[in-house]
Amino acid sequence: MIKILSIDGGGLRGIIPVLVLKYIEEITQKRICDIFDLISGTSTGALIACGLTMKKHDSDDLQYNIREIETLYRTRGQEIFPSGGKFNQWLERQPLANFFGPRFTPDGLQKVLKEFLTYETEQEALLSHCIKPLIIPAYDIISQSPVFFKSRYATNNQSRDPKLFDVCRATSAAPTFLPPYNFSYPHEKDGVSYEKISCIDGGMYINNPTMAALVEIFQYHADYGFESLEEEEVYVLSIGTGTFGKDISKDAHHWGKRGWISPLIEIMMLGNSQMVDYQAKEVLKYAESDNLHYLRINVNIGEEKYADMALSTTDAINYWSSLFTNGYLENLTKKEELNQFLSYIGA
């Protein structure tokens, strides 16, 4: 049995998949890293994936538990995306305030990541320090190509074993929100070798990294200890960070470059998440084998004021939390689907 976990990007709305995973651990009495064989995460999903699998410096035990990751989302959001104070609130209402630069400086995010992904010995954790294999996407604007940080690369090549800080900063660099992130990471495109990358958010092309994980297992299953997929049951749990749908058709007819900037980023992230969900369902539905199983968990954000993934107020965090704990779990059909999925995988 091959079990894959995929976690979408979505800024501080990452509290939603954190609570899904917390629920799974509570009802199974097992750690997420003990349930799944491969974890893929984009942007905020990458931070969750790293936090769930990063082992301690001096042992194979985990550095963090799910409650500590939840606390990070509940208490450190204001450092990552500051929103308090009258000046900041005024600034965000100005049409040209962020036209010539990112909406936020990277200082807060980098401070949190550095603390979270560095051991007490001051050694920074590496991708190879994760207890289960990971796949984390970003996009390199030097080579104009996708970049995947994979545990499989890290264990086979020391030069491709990046710091978790670099990985999480790279995959979280959402255009208009944060500046690109530069660091050394060897890769190739069309036979040309590149030593440095300048990354933007992996959500620009694969906000939902489910298919990346499936392709990895389909092509390299032997590297993960599975000789033949024909004899294995493949289970995929894909978790989103909430969706908000707003009719912009009337306003969009009058938009130029400036009007489209923010909506376009949101549409790209939502659109590719939905497309991957569709592809995964269709691929597994029409595969020759009956051994492929897929479950997607996501929630609808009903109020526009909570759609912004950079909201860092307590009110927003509590609202997103309620969408799963009070909303999703109250839907007996959806709750049973999740419980049945966990039963199938022996969790």
N, C-alpha and C positions, 0 to 999 in steps of 0.2 A: 504494500500500500504506500503510495506517494502522496504526501499531504502538503499543499502549497497555501501560503497566506500572502495576500496582496493588500497593500494599504495605500489609498489615494493621497495626493497632495491636497492642501487646503488651508494652510496657515494655522491660526489658532483654533479653527474648527476641527483640528486634529483631536480635540477632546472627545469627539464623537467615537472614532475608532478605539481610542483608549478605553472608553467605558464599555464598548462592545467586548473588548479583550478582557477587561476586568470581570465582566459577567461570565465569560467563558471560563476563566480561571476559578471563579467562585463555585460554579455548578459542577465543574469537572474535578476540582481540587488538584489540578495539574498546571504547571507553568506553560506559557505559550511556547517557549523554546523546546519543551518536551513533547508537544503535540505535533508541531509542523516540521517538515524536513527542509523546506526552502522558504525564505521570506523575501518578498520584494516590496520596496517602498519608495515613493516619490516625495521629495520636499519634506513636509511635516511627517509624512509616512516613513521617510527614511530615518528621521530622528527617533520615531517610535521603534522602528525595526532595530536600530542600533542599541537603544536603551533596553530592549527586551532580550538582547543576545550578548551584550558586552560582559565579558567575564572579569572577575577581580584580577588584580595584578599578580597576586601570589597563589591563586588557586583556580580551579575550573568552575567555582560557584559564580553566580551572577552578581554583578556590581549593583544592579538596581532591581526592584520589584515593581509591579504594575502600579501600586499605590504611590510610589515615589515619582513615577512618570506622570501620573494624574496630578500630583501636587505641583510639578513643574508647570504644567499647563494652566493651573489655577492661580499660581502665585507669581510667575515670571513673565507673563504676557506683556505687562506694561513696560518692561525693560526692552523687549524685542520690538514692539510696536507702540511707542508712547502716544497716548491720546488725551491725557489729563491736562488741565490748565487752560485758561481762557485764551492764551496766545495760540496754542496748538489747535484748539477748536476753530479759532478765527482763521488761521492759516489754511486749514483744510477746506474752508468754504470759498477761498479765493480761486477764480478760474485759472490764473496763470501761476499759482503758487508752486506747483510741481511740474510745470511744463518744461523747465530747463534742467531738471535733475530728479533723482529718485525721491519717492515719497518719504522714505526713511533712510537714515544712515545705518550702516551695518554694525555699528558699535555695540548696540544692545544685544543683537543676536549673537555676535561673536563672543561677547562676554559670557553669555549663558552657555553657549556651546563649549567654550574653553573650559569652564568650570565642570560641566556635565561629563565631558569626554576626556578628562585628564585625571590620572590616578593621584593618590595622596603623595606618591613619590615624585610627582611633577612630570612623570613620563606620560606622554599622550598616547591614548589607545589607538591601535591600528585596526584595519579591517580584519586582519588575521586573528585578532583577539576576540572576535565574535564566536560564540559557542555553536551557532548554526549558520549555514551558508546564506549570504545575502546577495541581492541584485538591486543596485540603486542607479537610476538614470540621471544624467545631466545633458546639457547641450553645449558643445564647444563652438564658440563664435570665431575662433581662429581657423580651424579646419572646416568649419561649417558642417558639423556632423554630430550625431548622437555619440555619447560616451557612456558606457556602462561600467560602473565599479562593481566587480564581482569577486566574491570570496574565492572562486575557482582560480582567478588570475592571481590573487594575493598569495595563495598557498604554493603556487608554482613559479612565482617570479617576484623576488623581493622588491624590485623597482616598481612593481605594480601593486604594492601593498600600502596604500595611502593611509594617512591619519584619518580617523573618523571625523575629526573636526573639519578637515578639508572636504571630505565627502559630503557631509551635511551642509556645510556652507555653500558648496558648489550647486547642489541640487535644490537649494532653497532660494537662489538668486532670481526671484521673479521680476521680470522687467516692469518698470515703473514703480515697483515697491522697493527694490534693493538693487545696488550696482552689481555687475558681474564679479566673479571671483576668479583670481588668477593663481595658479600654482603648477608645480612640475608633476606631470603624469604622462609617461610615454604611451603613444598609441599610433595607429596607422590609418590613413584613408587613401584609397586608390594607389597603394604602393608608396606613398609619401609618409615618412616618419615625422612625428611631432613629439617634442619633449615637454612643451608647456601647453597648458590649456587655459582658456578664459571662459568660464562656465556661466550659463544662465539656467534657470529652473528647468528641471526635467519635465515639469508639467506642461511646457510649451508644446511637447509632441507626444507625451505618454503620461498624462496625469494619473491615469489608472494603469499600473504596470503589470496587470494580470497576464497579458499576452507575452510580455518579455519573460516572465517566469515559466510560462508554458513552453515557449520555444526553447528555452534553456534546458528544460527537462526532456523535451522530445528529442533534442539533438545531442545532449551530453549526459543522458541518464546514467551511463556507465561510470562517469566520474563521481556520481552521487551514490554509487553502490547498488544500482539497479541494472541488471544485465539486459532485461527485455521488458519493454512496456506492455507487450501482449499479455504478460502474466501478472501485471500490476494493476490495481485499482488506483486511479488518479483523482484526488479530491482537491478542489480549489475553493477557498473562501476568500472573497473579494469584498473589502470594506471601504465605503465612500465616506466623504466628510460633509455630506449634505448638499442638496441641490436647491437652487432658487430660480424660478422661471418668471420672467417679467416681459410683458409685451412691449417691445421697443420699436415696433414697426412704424408708428406715426412719427416719432422723433427722429428715427434713423434716416428718413428721407431728406432731412435737412443737415445732416452731419457731414463735416469734412474730416480732415486728419485729426484735429483736436477732439472733436466730438466722439470719434470712434476709438480713441486710445484705450480708455479704461474698459468699456464694454467689450472690445475685441479680445482683450486678455481673458476676461471672464468667459466669453463664448468659446474661445479656443480650449480652455481648460475643461469646461463643462462638456463641450462637444466631443473632445477626444476621449473623455471618460465614458460618455455614453456610447461612443463608437466601439471602444474596446469591450464594453459590457455586451453589446450586440454581437460582436465577433466571437467572443468567448462562448456565448450561448449557442450560436449557430455552428461553430466548429465542433463543440461537444455534442450538439444535437444530431449532427449528420456524420459524425465519425463512425467508421466501421465497427469500432469496439463499443460495447456497452459499459465499459469499465471507467468511463470518464464522467465526473460529477462536478457540478459548479453551483455555488450559491453566492449571490450578491446581496449585501446588506447596505442599505442607504436610507436616508431620511429626507423629508421635504422641509425646507425652511419656509415657513408660511408668512413671515413678516419681513418686508424689504429692509427694515432698519437693522436686521441681524444677518444680512447676506454678505457683508464685507468680511473677508477672511482675516483682516488685520484688526478687527475690533478686539480690544483688550480689556474692556470693562467687565466687572464682576457680573453685571446684568446679562451681558452677551454670553459669557461662559456658562452661566446658569441656564440660560435659554437653550443653548445647544445641548447641554447635558440632559435637559428634560425631554428633548426630542427622542432620545433613545430610552432613557430610564422610565419615563412616563408615557411616551408616545409609542415607540416601536414595541416594547414589551407588553403593552396593553392590547396590541393586535394579536389575538390568539393564534391566527393562521401563521403570521410571520414568526412568532415566538416558537411555535411548534416546528416550523421549517428549520430554524436554527438548532433547536434541541435534537431534531431528527438527524440533521447533518452531523452533529457532534457524536450522536450514538453510532452512526455509520462508521465514523473514523476511529471508534473505540476510545474516545476521549472521556 
